Amino acid sequence: MIDAVRVRAARAARAVLSPGQVLHQLDLVSDRLVEVLGALTPGEWRRVARLGEGVITLGGLIDDILHGARHDLLDLMEVEGGAPPA
């Protein structure tokens, strides 16, 4: 059994984590995430599941999630006045 990876979220509906807080939280969980994903076999990465009307591999799902999270972080950094990394 794998422990859940948790990222602390702001408590109030309107509260927003600053980019620095988001980066700190990501740093706290990144080692655990790499450990979990690194343990997957090539067959597990290619495992297929139904998602809505289509199908997706586990690798494709994780890639989509990480891609979306990266864009969310870049958007947050722009809103907070920081320049996004190149």
Buried (B, 14 or more C-beta within 10 A) or exposed (E): EEEEEEEEEEEEEEEEBEBEEBEEBEEEBEEBEEEEBEEBEEEEBEEEEEEEEEEBBBBBEBEEEEEEEEEEBBEBBEEEEEEEEE
